[in-house]
């Protein structure tokens, strides 16, 4: 059994390059795989390894000044869903690219625990439920009744918001996979005039661990080789549809044409139709991954 952990922490890092080198050295020594992004605003990562390896890593992070209360969302899996380790610096640990000054380490919007979130969904009526993920993520799973923006990247959300006509006098409940995107977007909404904004603490993954799949339909997209994990209790049918055959489907694959590599929903029959490619043109490409 392996542990996959998802985490982030907004806390100023004076020397991201050195922090990154030290971090990569430790992760390499422990034999971990996954992705870790570091910037002046903090750290954002998803890593996998054996339980004892992950315990050592988490103890290391908690020993760093300012990162003592970093929250790790752990899951188990039979294989490590990463092929390598990537540890590098970025301008932002999650890229909103906003012209509005946003600092989640100083400006914290209200968080609802999974229990409070469920109670709010069940007892209150007058709110806007907002999915702060890319459209290919919400396509295979989301909370019932949520607004699902048609955007391909997180940095597209500000333009979407400006054009959305969402009522500013209504409570906003927002959620994402693990919480990091909501940390920034909730502040942005507040600065743009939305008065009552709060987020699901720990995101969908934390909610699933504590409250199960209540009020959630489908699966949750994850940024590793699993691509999707089960959330809804006793799910009867996929929410998405195969891009080739249009049958119900929640299995994402990358196009076998290496130069295309597009991510698309694909059923088994659809995969056979174009041998793992997203269309006929890619099927005729010279560089293709072997089809199994």
C-alpha positions, -999 to +999 in steps of 0.1 A: +000+000+000+012+035-009+001+069+005-008+098-019-009+132-001-022+165-013-012+197+006-005+234+004+005+262+027+005+299+020+035+313+040+062+337+028+094+320+017+124+344+015+146+323-006+124+300-028+154+287-048+173+274-017+140+261-002+134+242-035+169+227-035+166+215+000+132+201-006+142+182-037+172+167-019+150+154+008+123+140-015+149+123-036+166+108-006+132+095+007+124+080-027+092+100-032+075+108-065+051+135-075+051+173-079+060+201-056+058+238-065+074+265-044+073+303-046+076+333-024+040+328-014+044+292-001+043+255-012+018+233-031+024+196-036+011+162-042+035+133-034+033+095-031+054+069-013+053+042+013+037+052+047+070+055+065+084+077+037+054+100+038+056+102+076+092+113+074+083+139+048+054+153+067+075+156+099+101+175+079+076+200+066+060+205+101+095+212+114+099+242+091+091+275+108+057+288+095+047+254+081+039+237+114+002+234+108+003+224+071-026+201+064-020+169+045-049+151+028-039+115+026-053+087+004-042+051-002-035+034-035-020+001-048+006+018-070+024+051-071+004+073-095+035+093-107+064+083-129+089+108-115+096+136-090+093+172-099+103+199-074+106+235-089+099+271-083+071+291-098+058+327-096+026+314-079+020+281-063-015+282-080-017+305-110-045+330-109-025+357-127-047+385-113-038+422-113-055+424-079-031+420-050-040+388-032-021+373-002-038+343+014-012+342+042-027+375+055-062+376+041-082+345+051-118+341+041-142+320+062-138+282+059-167+257+065-158+223+079-172+193+059-199+189+086-208+226+084-208+225+046-232+196+046-255+212+071-255+244+051-264+225+019-292+208+038-306+236+059-301+268+038-316+277+004-304+312-005-268+308-017-247+304-048-228+271-049-197+277-070-173+251-084-138+267-087-123+240-110-116+237-147-145+225-168-129+191-176-128+184-138-164+193-130-176+174-161-171+140-143-183+151-108-196+180-088-219+190-060-256+190-069-268+224-080-234+240-084-225+267-109-200+250-133-179+277-151-169+268-187-132+276-182-101+256-191-076+272-167-078+287-132-063+319-145-094+323-167-117+325-137-113+363-131-126+371-166-154+346-161-163+362-128-164+397-143-188+385-169-208+361-148-236+384-133-235+364-101-255+382-074-233+401-050-259+401-022-261+363-019-239+340+001-213+322-020-202+287-011-172+277-032-152+245-034-123+229-053-103+197-051-082+204-020-089+240-012-060+260-026-078+276-056-106+287-032-080+304-010-072+329-037-105+331-055-125+338-023-103+368-017-107+380-053-145+378-050-144+397-017-123+425-032-147+426-062-177+432-041-192+399-030-199+404+007-204+369+020-179+344+006-168+311+022-151+279+011-152+242+018-122+235+041-099+210+025-120+207-006-138+178-021-112+152-009-115+163+027-153+163+025-153+128+011-132+115+039-154+131+066-189+131+051-188+106+023-205+114-010-236+132+003-248+158-022-219+151-045-225+134-079-198+115-098-161+113-093-133+138-085-106+146-110-071+144-095-038+156-111-020+122-111-021+090-131-053+080-114-071+110-130-103+103-111-112+090-077-146+078-065-167+102-043-204+096-048-218+068-027-230+038-049-226+058-081-249+043-107-237+059-139-209+083-151-218+120-155-196+126-185-198+112-220-172+096-243-158+121-268-159+095-296-190+073-290-210+096-267-218+068-243-217+076-205-181+077-194-159+092-167-125+077-178-100+103-190-071+094-212-044+113-231-044+111-269-019+084-281-005+109-305+024+122-285+024+156-302-013+160-294-016+145-259-050+160-255-070+149-224-104+135-233-131+113-220-130+079-237-149+046-233-133+013-241-151+012-274-140+047-282-104+038-275-106+009-299-121+031-326-090+053-330-065+031-311-062+054-281-062+086-302-088+115-300-096+113-337-087+100-371-061+126-378-041+117-347-045+080-355-024+087-386+004+105-367+039+091-368+046+093-331+020+073-312+021+055-279+015+017-283-022+008-281-032-019-256 
